[in-house]
Amino acid sequence: MSLAHRSVATIKGPEFINLTPLDINPLMSACEIKVFYIGEKRNKSFISKEVAT
């Protein structure tokens, strides 16, 4: 039995949002990181926009 392969939309890498340098150490920053995408996943799970937000 062969498995069918199909393309699924993914993010190419994490996205750094609201990047802000920290006052206590200029070599460190605070940020939010986007690491997943909204919609159906390869394993048939689903993340809605409401849940992601």
Distance bins in CASP14 RR format, pairs under 12 A and 6 or more apart:
PFRMAT RR
TARGET T0000
AUTHOR 0000-0000-0000
RMODE 2
METHOD distances of the structure
MODEL  1
3 42 0 0 0 0 0 1 0 0 0 0 0
5 42 0 0 0 0 0 1 0 0 0 0 0
6 40 0 0 0 0 0 1 0 0 0 0 0
6 42 0 0 0 0 1 0 0 0 0 0 0
7 42 0 0 0 0 0 1 0 0 0 0 0
8 37 0 0 0 0 1 0 0 0 0 0 0
8 39 0 0 0 0 1 0 0 0 0 0 0
8 40 1 0 0 1 0 0 0 0 0 0 0
8 41 1 0 0 1 0 0 0 0 0 0 0
8 42 1 0 1 0 0 0 0 0 0 0 0
8 43 0 0 0 0 0 1 0 0 0 0 0
8 44 0 0 0 0 0 1 0 0 0 0 0
8 45 0 0 0 0 0 1 0 0 0 0 0
9 36 0 0 0 0 0 1 0 0 0 0 0
9 37 1 0 0 1 0 0 0 0 0 0 0
9 38 0 0 0 0 1 0 0 0 0 0 0
9 39 0 0 0 0 1 0 0 0 0 0 0
9 40 0 0 0 0 1 0 0 0 0 0 0
9 41 0 0 0 0 0 1 0 0 0 0 0
9 42 0 0 0 0 0 1 0 0 0 0 0
10 35 0 0 0 0 0 1 0 0 0 0 0
10 36 0 0 0 0 1 0 0 0 0 0 0
10 37 1 0 0 1 0 0 0 0 0 0 0
10 38 0 0 0 0 0 1 0 0 0 0 0
10 39 0 0 0 0 0 1 0 0 0 0 0
10 40 0 0 0 0 0 1 0 0 0 0 0
10 41 0 0 0 0 1 0 0 0 0 0 0
10 42 0 0 0 0 1 0 0 0 0 0 0
11 33 0 0 0 0 0 1 0 0 0 0 0
11 34 1 0 0 1 0 0 0 0 0 0 0
11 35 1 0 0 1 0 0 0 0 0 0 0
11 36 1 0 0 1 0 0 0 0 0 0 0
11 37 1 0 1 0 0 0 0 0 0 0 0
11 38 0 0 0 0 0 1 0 0 0 0 0
11 39 0 0 0 0 0 1 0 0 0 0 0
11 41 0 0 0 0 0 1 0 0 0 0 0
12 34 0 0 0 0 0 1 0 0 0 0 0
12 35 0 0 0 0 0 1 0 0 0 0 0
12 37 0 0 0 0 0 1 0 0 0 0 0
13 33 0 0 0 0 1 0 0 0 0 0 0
13 34 0 0 0 0 1 0 0 0 0 0 0
13 35 1 0 0 1 0 0 0 0 0 0 0
13 36 0 0 0 0 0 1 0 0 0 0 0
13 37 0 0 0 0 0 1 0 0 0 0 0
14 31 0 0 0 0 1 0 0 0 0 0 0
14 32 0 0 0 0 0 1 0 0 0 0 0
14 33 1 0 1 0 0 0 0 0 0 0 0
14 34 1 0 0 1 0 0 0 0 0 0 0
14 35 1 0 1 0 0 0 0 0 0 0 0
14 36 0 0 0 0 1 0 0 0 0 0 0
14 37 0 0 0 0 0 1 0 0 0 0 0
15 31 0 0 0 0 1 0 0 0 0 0 0
15 32 0 0 0 0 1 0 0 0 0 0 0
15 33 1 0 0 1 0 0 0 0 0 0 0
15 34 1 0 1 0 0 0 0 0 0 0 0
15 35 0 0 0 0 1 0 0 0 0 0 0
15 36 0 0 0 0 0 1 0 0 0 0 0
15 37 0 0 0 0 0 1 0 0 0 0 0
16 29 0 0 0 0 1 0 0 0 0 0 0
16 30 0 0 0 0 0 1 0 0 0 0 0
16 31 1 0 1 0 0 0 0 0 0 0 0
16 32 1 0 0 1 0 0 0 0 0 0 0
16 33 1 0 1 0 0 0 0 0 0 0 0
16 34 1 0 0 1 0 0 0 0 0 0 0
16 35 0 0 0 0 0 1 0 0 0 0 0
17 29 0 0 0 0 0 1 0 0 0 0 0
17 30 0 0 0 0 0 1 0 0 0 0 0
17 31 1 0 0 1 0 0 0 0 0 0 0
17 32 1 0 1 0 0 0 0 0 0 0 0
17 33 1 0 0 1 0 0 0 0 0 0 0
17 34 1 0 0 1 0 0 0 0 0 0 0
17 35 0 0 0 0 0 1 0 0 0 0 0
18 29 0 0 0 0 1 0 0 0 0 0 0
18 30 1 0 0 1 0 0 0 0 0 0 0
18 31 1 0 1 0 0 0 0 0 0 0 0
18 32 1 0 1 0 0 0 0 0 0 0 0
18 33 0 0 0 0 1 0 0 0 0 0 0
18 34 0 0 0 0 0 1 0 0 0 0 0
19 28 0 0 0 0 0 1 0 0 0 0 0
19 29 1 0 1 0 0 0 0 0 0 0 0
19 30 1 0 0 1 0 0 0 0 0 0 0
19 31 1 0 1 0 0 0 0 0 0 0 0
19 32 0 0 0 0 1 0 0 0 0 0 0
19 33 0 0 0 0 1 0 0 0 0 0 0
20 26 0 0 0 0 0 1 0 0 0 0 0
20 28 0 0 0 0 0 1 0 0 0 0 0
20 29 1 0 0 1 0 0 0 0 0 0 0
20 30 1 0 1 0 0 0 0 0 0 0 0
20 31 1 0 0 1 0 0 0 0 0 0 0
20 32 0 0 0 0 1 0 0 0 0 0 0
21 27 0 0 0 0 1 0 0 0 0 0 0
21 28 1 0 0 1 0 0 0 0 0 0 0
21 29 1 0 1 0 0 0 0 0 0 0 0
21 30 0 0 0 0 1 0 0 0 0 0 0
21 31 0 0 0 0 0 1 0 0 0 0 0
22 28 1 0 1 0 0 0 0 0 0 0 0
22 29 1 0 0 1 0 0 0 0 0 0 0
22 30 1 0 1 0 0 0 0 0 0 0 0
22 31 0 0 0 0 0 1 0 0 0 0 0
23 29 0 0 0 0 0 1 0 0 0 0 0
23 30 0 0 0 0 0 1 0 0 0 0 0
24 30 0 0 0 0 0 1 0 0 0 0 0
32 52 0 0 0 0 0 1 0 0 0 0 0
32 53 0 0 0 0 0 1 0 0 0 0 0
34 47 0 0 0 0 0 1 0 0 0 0 0
34 52 0 0 0 0 1 0 0 0 0 0 0
34 53 0 0 0 0 0 1 0 0 0 0 0
35 47 0 0 0 0 0 1 0 0 0 0 0
35 52 0 0 0 0 0 1 0 0 0 0 0
36 42 0 0 0 0 0 1 0 0 0 0 0
36 45 0 0 0 0 0 1 0 0 0 0 0
36 46 0 0 0 0 0 1 0 0 0 0 0
36 47 1 0 0 1 0 0 0 0 0 0 0
36 48 0 0 0 0 0 1 0 0 0 0 0
36 49 0 0 0 0 0 1 0 0 0 0 0
36 51 0 0 0 0 0 1 0 0 0 0 0
36 52 1 0 0 1 0 0 0 0 0 0 0
37 45 0 0 0 0 0 1 0 0 0 0 0
37 46 0 0 0 0 0 1 0 0 0 0 0
37 47 1 0 0 1 0 0 0 0 0 0 0
37 48 0 0 0 0 0 1 0 0 0 0 0
37 49 0 0 0 0 0 1 0 0 0 0 0
37 52 0 0 0 0 1 0 0 0 0 0 0
38 45 0 0 0 0 0 1 0 0 0 0 0
38 46 0 0 0 0 1 0 0 0 0 0 0
38 47 1 0 1 0 0 0 0 0 0 0 0
38 48 1 0 0 1 0 0 0 0 0 0 0
38 49 1 0 1 0 0 0 0 0 0 0 0
38 50 0 0 0 0 1 0 0 0 0 0 0
38 51 0 0 0 0 1 0 0 0 0 0 0
38 52 1 0 1 0 0 0 0 0 0 0 0
38 53 0 0 0 0 1 0 0 0 0 0 0
39 45 0 0 0 0 1 0 0 0 0 0 0
39 46 1 0 1 0 0 0 0 0 0 0 0
39 47 1 0 1 0 0 0 0 0 0 0 0
39 48 1 0 0 1 0 0 0 0 0 0 0
39 49 0 0 0 0 1 0 0 0 0 0 0
39 50 0 0 0 0 0 1 0 0 0 0 0
39 51 0 0 0 0 1 0 0 0 0 0 0
39 52 0 0 0 0 1 0 0 0 0 0 0
40 46 1 0 1 0 0 0 0 0 0 0 0
40 47 0 0 0 0 1 0 0 0 0 0 0
40 48 0 0 0 0 0 1 0 0 0 0 0
41 47 1 0 0 1 0 0 0 0 0 0 0
45 51 0 0 0 0 0 1 0 0 0 0 0
46 52 0 0 0 0 0 1 0 0 0 0 0
47 53 0 0 0 0 0 1 0 0 0 0 0
END
